Amino acid sequence: MAAEEDRAMPLFAADPDSGELRLQEATLERVLLSDQLRDSPVIPISITGAFRRGKSFLLNVLLRYLRSQSAGGGGDWLEDAPLTGFPWRGGRQAHTRDLQLWSRPLPVTLADGRTAHVLLVDSQGAFDNVSTPTESVVMRALAGLLSGVQVLNVSRQPQSDDLQQARLCAEYARLLASAAGAPHRTPRLVLLVRDWAFPAEEPYGAEGGRHILGHWLAGGDIEDGGDGTDIDTAADWGLAAEELECFLLPHPGAAAAGGDPEFSGAASQLAPEFAERLREFAEWLLDAARLPVREIDGRPLTGAALAALCRSLSEHAARLPPQLEAAADHLAAAAARRAVQAALRSYTTRLEEATAAESLSETRLQQVHREAESEARQTLVACPGADSHNAALAEASSAAYESAMLAALPADGPSVTDVRLSEAHAAAVRAALQHFDSGRDGAGPAAEQQRSALCGRLEGQLAGHRTRNAALRQQEAAAAAAELTRQAVARAQTQYQQQMVAAGELAEPALRQAHQAAAAAAAATAGAAGQAQLSGWLAAQLEPRLQAARQREKQELERKQAEAQAQLQAAQAICGPRHRGITIRIGKKKFSIR
């Protein structure tokens, strides 16, 4: 790819008059279907959020880091130079329009040794004063469905509006994904909290983000908009992502936030703390061990697969989000298209393979045609969209079952009893089958076969939830054991402190003996599990006490020496010159009067 093509290209563009989203085929052909990407695993990374929150700025930081790594790394990759890449500018007016894709894929080596290519995706600001709510929902839903990693850019902390928007976008994304036959949850969703104002409570970075995220998921500190909307934080975020993380960033500084026309994004124009944490964020987010390759139907997402997904999603997102009563029709049509396309691909591939190797006679060509046709029909029958309406309805019923089970057994726990899980499964199966029966087309053998297949599929999904529940139990048991150990160690530390206070101020030999006795008693209280944590703490307790004892001994010696000197001076005054040379004893020391 030529250097002049290294730029942002529109992937989805909204018509300025109708607002209709249009897929840009030129971008698919030039980037996703290029020889470099067609068969290569790709990891789209998008940043979404409200307008004027610095999404394009952040993407250019990621772009600079990836370029540095491609060039071999080393040095300060952030550099004190203007940021270039995606169009951006400071100020209060939104700049990015549409959904844009960086034209040059950036290679990374994954943890398993495979080479994949990162694709950076920029989106227009959501829910601003320019785009319509429909446009905002569709854009964010598309970004989530296409991304392996999605960064949601929020300020200070999530608001109730953020959650309501996430819920709306996730629900619409699930509808589009069902129609396209794709997973509806983003593999990795990162809440990037800008301008975090409470570093004394939770520090900047991923660790502070992990702590505050747990607090938020439990329902803490989410500011309600006052409209009475029910807020279920964990469910709202869990609907959108398989893995949820958080990173806390400080304020970028006056130059970046104040709309300074001279601000270019150079490192020297950023607040030092912000620049440091920005480096940390880019390296943490793009760590190869943490980059997930999205899968569709068990296969890694390649450039060609991503192009096909874009085309499928474009067909459903071109107009306003469909009404719920029209969902089954959209699902059916999409399933039928997928089935036909898969069959055609099978037929075409078989013919191309046969004719590429040799020139065939008409008789042989007819034979290959019949074989390819037979294979295509088998592919069509095996496709989830073979019976288009009922297959699509089964997909929607399966998704309804999965949502019900996630409500009963949230992704982050807590675990439930086996009885409760079985009850939830039975209720979810009844709801899913009722959904299927109420909308299925016909009552013949084909419909019954689809229903039977759905029942088997739901039982298979239950096995996955049982495994997940068992893993949650193990995590909870480990957490409970860790808490008991922490409490035991805390009791042991208190016991040691009390025993040493009772021992009083001792000289060094006696102090060591007292420490050993108190440490042994504390170790018994902490138990075997807590001794590893306690040992380091005990070692740290002895040295300051020894230093204090040595200081006391030094001060006592100095006091006695001063007292002896005073007594000597007094004796000299009493004896006078006649008694010079006489030796006197004061305590254990002898002094001569000269």
SVG drawing of the C-alpha trace seen along z (x, -y; Angstrom):
<svg xmlns="http://www.w3.org/2000/svg" viewBox="-49 -29 98 66">
<polyline fill="none" stroke="black" stroke-width="0.4" points="0.0,0.0 1.5,-3.3 2.4,-5.9 -0.1,-8.4 -2.9,-6.0 -2.0,-6.0 -5.1,-7.9 -8.5,-7.7 -11.1,-6.3 -14.9,-6.2 -16.3,-2.8 -19.9,-3.8 -21.1,-7.3 -24.4,-9.0 -26.2,-10.6 -26.4,-14.4 -30.0,-14.7 -31.7,-11.4 -29.4,-10.2 -29.2,-6.8 -26.0,-4.9 -24.1,-3.8 -21.3,-1.2 -18.3,-2.4 -17.3,0.4 -14.1,-1.3 -12.8,-1.1 -13.7,2.6 -11.8,3.3 -8.8,1.2 -8.3,2.3 -10.2,5.4 -10.1,7.3 -6.5,6.4 -4.0,9.2 -2.5,8.3 -5.7,8.6 -8.1,10.9 -7.0,14.1 -5.3,12.5 -6.8,12.3 -7.8,8.7 -8.5,6.9 -10.5,3.8 -10.1,1.3 -12.7,-1.5 -13.2,-4.4 -16.7,-5.7 -18.4,-8.1 -19.9,-11.5 -18.7,-14.2 -15.7,-16.4 -14.1,-13.9 -10.9,-13.4 -11.6,-10.1 -9.6,-10.9 -6.8,-12.3 -6.6,-9.0 -6.6,-6.9 -3.7,-9.0 -1.8,-8.1 -2.5,-4.4 -1.5,-4.9 1.8,-6.4 2.5,-3.6 1.7,-0.9 3.9,-2.6 6.8,-2.7 6.4,1.0 6.3,1.9 9.6,0.0 11.2,2.0 10.3,-0.1 12.8,-1.8 13.0,-5.3 10.1,-7.6 7.5,-6.6 5.0,-9.4 7.5,-12.0 7.3,-15.8 5.8,-16.3 2.4,-17.1 0.0,-14.2 -1.0,-13.2 -3.3,-10.6 -7.1,-10.8 -8.4,-14.3 -8.9,-16.1 -8.9,-19.5 -9.5,-21.1 -12.5,-23.1 -16.2,-22.6 -17.4,-21.7 -17.5,-18.0 -15.0,-17.1 -15.2,-13.4 -18.2,-12.4 -19.2,-8.9 -17.4,-5.6 -13.8,-5.8 -11.1,-3.1 -7.4,-3.7 -6.2,-2.6 -2.9,-1.0 -3.3,2.2 -0.7,2.4 0.8,5.9 1.1,7.4 2.3,10.7 -0.2,12.4 0.6,14.5 0.3,17.7 2.8,16.5 0.2,15.7 0.4,12.5 -2.7,10.4 -3.4,6.8 -4.9,4.1 -7.4,1.9 -8.1,-1.5 -11.7,-2.7 -12.9,-6.2 -16.6,-7.2 -18.5,-10.4 -19.5,-11.7 -22.6,-10.0 -25.8,-11.8 -24.5,-15.3 -26.3,-18.3 -25.7,-17.3 -26.4,-13.6 -29.9,-12.2 -30.4,-9.7 -31.0,-7.0 -27.7,-7.8 -25.9,-7.7 -27.4,-4.3 -26.6,-2.7 -23.1,-4.1 -22.1,-2.9 -23.8,0.5 -21.9,1.0 -18.6,0.0 -19.2,2.6 -20.2,5.4 -17.2,4.9 -14.6,4.4 -12.5,6.9 -11.7,4.1 -14.0,1.1 -13.1,-1.8 -15.9,-3.8 -14.7,-7.3 -16.5,-8.8 -15.7,-11.8 -15.2,-11.6 -17.6,-8.7 -20.5,-7.0 -23.8,-8.9 -27.3,-7.4 -27.4,-8.7 -24.3,-6.6 -26.0,-3.5 -29.2,-4.1 -27.4,-4.8 -25.3,-1.6 -28.5,0.4 -30.2,-1.0 -27.1,-0.5 -26.5,3.0 -30.2,4.0 -30.0,2.8 -26.6,4.4 -28.1,7.7 -30.9,7.3 -28.4,6.6 -26.1,9.4 -29.0,11.9 -29.9,10.9 -26.3,11.1 -25.5,14.4 -22.7,12.7 -21.9,12.5 -23.6,9.5 -21.2,8.8 -17.8,7.1 -15.0,9.4 -13.3,6.6 -15.0,3.3 -12.8,0.8 -14.3,-2.1 -11.8,-4.9 -12.5,-7.5 -11.1,-10.9 -10.5,-13.7 -10.6,-11.2 -10.8,-13.5 -10.3,-11.2 -6.8,-9.7 -6.4,-9.7 -9.3,-7.1 -8.4,-5.1 -5.1,-5.7 -4.9,-6.5 -4.4,-3.5 -5.7,0.0 -5.5,1.1 -7.5,-1.9 -9.9,-1.3 -10.4,2.3 -11.3,1.3 -13.7,-1.5 -15.3,0.7 -16.2,3.3 -17.8,0.5 -19.8,-0.8 -20.9,2.7 -22.3,3.1 -24.4,0.0 -22.3,-2.6 -21.8,-6.3 -23.8,-6.1 -25.4,-9.5 -29.1,-9.2 -30.5,-11.6 -33.6,-11.9 -36.0,-10.5 -36.8,-7.4 -35.2,-5.0 -34.3,-1.7 -30.5,-1.3 -28.9,2.2 -25.3,1.4 -23.9,4.9 -26.7,6.0 -26.3,3.0 -22.6,3.4 -22.8,7.2 -25.3,7.0 -22.6,5.2 -19.3,7.1 -17.8,10.4 -15.0,8.8 -15.3,5.4 -12.3,3.4 -11.6,-0.2 -8.7,-2.6 -8.5,-6.0 -6.8,-9.0 -6.1,-12.4 -7.0,-15.8 -4.9,-16.4 -4.0,-20.0 -5.2,-23.5 -3.7,-23.5 -5.6,-20.3 -8.9,-21.1 -9.1,-24.8 -9.5,-24.8 -6.1,-26.4 -5.8,-26.8 -2.0,-26.2 -2.5,-22.8 -1.1,-20.1 -1.0,-17.1 2.7,-17.2 3.8,-15.6 5.2,-18.9 1.7,-20.5 0.2,-17.8 0.2,-17.8 3.1,-15.5 1.0,-13.2 -1.5,-12.8 1.4,-12.1 2.8,-9.4 -0.6,-7.7 -1.3,-8.1 1.8,-6.1 0.7,-3.5 -2.8,-3.3 -1.6,-2.7 0.9,0.0 -1.7,1.7 -4.5,1.6 -2.3,2.9 -0.5,5.6 -0.5,8.5 -1.4,10.9 -4.6,8.9 -5.8,8.5 -8.7,10.8 -9.3,12.1 -13.1,12.1 -14.6,15.3 -17.6,15.9 -18.9,19.5 -15.7,20.7 -13.4,19.1 -11.1,16.1 -12.3,12.8 -10.3,12.1 -10.3,9.2 -12.7,11.0 -15.0,12.1 -15.1,8.5 -16.0,7.2 -18.8,9.8 -20.0,8.8 -20.0,5.1 -22.1,5.8 -24.6,7.9 -24.9,5.3 -25.2,2.5 -28.4,4.1 -30.1,3.9 -28.6,0.6 -29.3,-1.5 -32.6,-2.8 -34.1,-3.4 -33.8,-0.6 -36.5,1.9 -39.6,2.2 -39.7,5.2 -42.7,6.7 -40.6,6.7 -37.6,8.4 -38.6,11.9 -38.9,10.8 -35.4,9.2 -34.0,12.3 -35.6,14.6 -34.4,12.7 -30.8,12.5 -30.7,16.2 -31.9,17.1 -29.3,14.9 -26.5,16.4 -27.7,19.9 -27.7,19.1 -24.4,17.3 -22.7,20.2 -24.1,22.7 -23.0,20.5 -19.5,20.2 -19.3,24.0 -20.4,24.5 -18.0,21.8 -15.0,23.1 -15.6,26.7 -15.7,25.7 -12.7,23.4 -10.6,26.1 -11.6,28.7 -11.0,26.4 -7.8,24.8 -5.8,28.0 -6.6,29.3 -8.8,28.7 -11.9,30.8 -14.0,32.5 -17.7,31.7 -18.6,35.0 -16.1,34.5 -17.3,30.9 -20.9,32.1 -19.8,34.6 -18.0,31.9 -21.1,29.7 -23.3,32.4 -20.8,33.1 -20.5,29.3 -24.3,28.9 -24.7,31.8 -22.1,30.3 -23.8,26.9 -27.2,28.4 -25.6,30.1 -24.1,26.8 -27.5,25.1 -29.2,27.8 -26.5,27.6 -26.7,23.8 -28.6,22.2 -30.7,20.4 -31.8,23.5 -35.4,23.1 -35.1,19.3 -38.0,18.2 -37.9,20.9 -34.1,21.0 -34.0,17.2 -36.8,17.6 -34.7,20.3 -31.7,17.9 -33.8,15.3 -35.2,17.8 -31.7,19.0 -30.6,15.4 -33.7,14.9 -32.6,18.0 -29.1,16.7 -30.3,13.3 -32.5,15.0 -29.7,17.2 -27.3,14.2 -29.9,12.4 -30.1,15.5 -26.3,16.1 -24.5,12.8 -21.1,13.0 -19.3,11.7 -21.3,13.7 -22.4,14.5 -22.7,18.2 -26.0,20.0 -27.0,23.4 -27.4,26.3 -31.2,26.3 -31.4,22.5 -29.5,23.0 -31.8,25.8 -34.9,23.8 -33.6,20.8 -32.8,23.1 -36.3,24.6 -37.9,21.2 -35.6,19.9 -36.3,22.9 -40.1,22.5 -39.8,18.8 -37.6,19.6 -39.9,22.4 -42.9,20.3 -41.3,17.6 -40.5,20.1 -44.0,21.7 -45.8,18.4 -44.0,17.3 -43.0,20.5 -44.0,21.1 -46.0,24.3 -46.4,27.4 -44.9,30.0 -41.8,32.2 -39.4,29.4 -40.7,27.1 -40.6,29.9 -37.1,30.7 -36.1,27.0 -37.8,27.1 -36.1,30.3 -32.7,28.8 -33.5,25.7 -34.1,27.9 -30.8,29.7 -29.0,26.4 -30.4,25.0 -29.2,28.1 -25.8,27.5 -25.9,23.9 -26.9,25.1 -23.6,27.1 -21.7,23.9 -23.6,22.1 -22.9,25.0 -19.2,24.8 -19.3,21.0 -21.2,21.5 -18.6,24.0 -15.8,21.5 -17.6,18.8 -17.9,21.0 -14.2,21.7 -13.5,18.0 -15.8,17.3 -14.3,20.0 -10.8,18.7 -12.0,15.2 -13.6,16.4 -10.4,18.3 -8.3,15.2 -10.6,13.1 -10.3,15.5 -6.6,15.5 -6.6,11.7 -8.6,11.5 -6.3,14.1 -3.3,12.1 -4.9,8.9 -5.6,10.6 -2.0,11.9 -0.6,8.4 -2.7,6.9 -1.7,9.7 2.0,9.1 1.7,5.4 -0.1,5.9 2.5,8.4 5.4,6.2 3.8,3.2 3.3,5.2 7.0,6.3 8.0,2.6 11.3,1.0 14.0,3.6 17.6,3.8 18.6,5.4 19.2,9.0 15.9,9.1 14.1,7.3 15.1,10.0 13.8,12.7 10.5,10.8 10.2,10.5 10.7,14.2 8.1,15.1 5.6,12.6 6.3,13.6 5.8,17.3 2.4,16.6 1.4,14.4 2.3,17.1 0.2,19.6 -2.8,17.2 -2.3,16.5 -2.2,20.2 -0.3,21.9 -2.1,19.9 -1.3,16.6 2.4,17.2 3.7,16.1 1.9,12.7 2.9,12.4 6.6,13.2 7.5,10.1 5.5,7.9 7.2,9.3 10.6,8.8 9.8,5.2 8.6,4.8 11.9,5.8 14.4,3.5 12.7,0.2 12.4,1.6 16.1,2.5 17.0,-1.0 14.9,-2.5 16.5,-0.2 20.0,-1.2 19.0,-4.8 17.8,-4.4 21.1,-2.7 23.1,-5.5 21.1,-8.2 21.5,-6.4 25.3,-6.1 25.5,-9.8 23.4,-10.7 25.7,-8.7 28.8,-10.2 27.5,-13.6 26.6,-12.8 30.1,-11.4 31.7,-14.5 29.6,-16.7 30.7,-14.7 34.3,-14.9 34.1,-18.7 32.5,-18.9 35.3,-16.8 38.0,-19.0 36.4,-22.1 36.3,-20.5 39.8,-19.0 41.7,-22.0 45.4,-21.9 46.6,-19.9 44.8,-16.8 45.9,-16.7 46.8,-13.1 44.2,-11.5 42.1,-8.9 38.4,-8.6 35.7,-6.1 32.3,-7.1 30.1,-4.2 32.3,-1.6 34.7,-4.2 37.9,-5.7 38.9,-9.3 42.1,-11.1 42.2,-14.7 45.0,-16.5"/>
</svg>
